[in-house]
């Protein structure tokens, strides 16, 4: 087998190869990014160091930097997708170090934010809600203003009251919860949104598989908890007194922010909570629940046309 050094000597003796090599060397060293690096580090580099690093320099010249050759993150041309190169001097040679590109940074930050928003049975479009889509909505201006105030003050006062959004069908109450959750996620604050009718069904089925207590613990301890569509559930004594009551009691004692959306105002919700599916009237128990809701949240009317139509 031919020794590698002999092979190189043989190839470099070939005039065509030598010409192509010199042209490629010149093209590489004249690449704007490489030229700038060599000028910046001219006092640290020798000609021998540059010659021994030509392969790395050539590799660098073909890579995308700051996403300048990539249509998107999925179309990244670099060997390490989502990472762009930087030339560095290591152990007497020029080498390439890889860091996350701007698109990868944004992508990872988005994934991190999404992981902070836990949800149960909430539509995906709600989880992607943004306040920028509400800036010129006159109908929801008061609700948006109060929501933004909450988010702005959260870092200073994480124990402040939540909001009780109420109004007709389709006016965007749930969308507001999603916008709040996303804004909090941008601050690194986790939240949980639960769709109340499905939550109660889930809790009822959890009795049989012994997971009820674990689920109750996870929900009640959320940094920011959001009950979506309270009042839409079929009320029973058990869900009101053994699920909703303890969740609200814990959050009231711990001063944990809690949000609600409902088609009912507070008086109508109390009436709903007073009657179980069996037709039993239990006003005192409903009143206890309402006292906790009033302690935890400020009522805010959300008006406007039905956007689902």
Secondary structure by P-SEA (a helix, b strand, c coil): cccaaaaaaaaaacaaaaaaaaaaaaaaaacaaaaaaaaaacccccaaaaaaaaaaaaaaaaccccccccccccccccccccbbbbbbbcccbbbbbbcccaaaaaaaaaaaaaaacccccccccccccccccccccccaaaaaaaaaaaaaacccccccbbbbccccccccaaaaaaaaaaaaaaacccbbbbaaaaaaaaaaaaccccaaaaaaaaaaaccbbbbccccccccccccccccaaaaaaaaaaaccbbbbcccccaaaaaaaaaccccccccaaaaaaaaaaaaacbbbbbbbcccccc
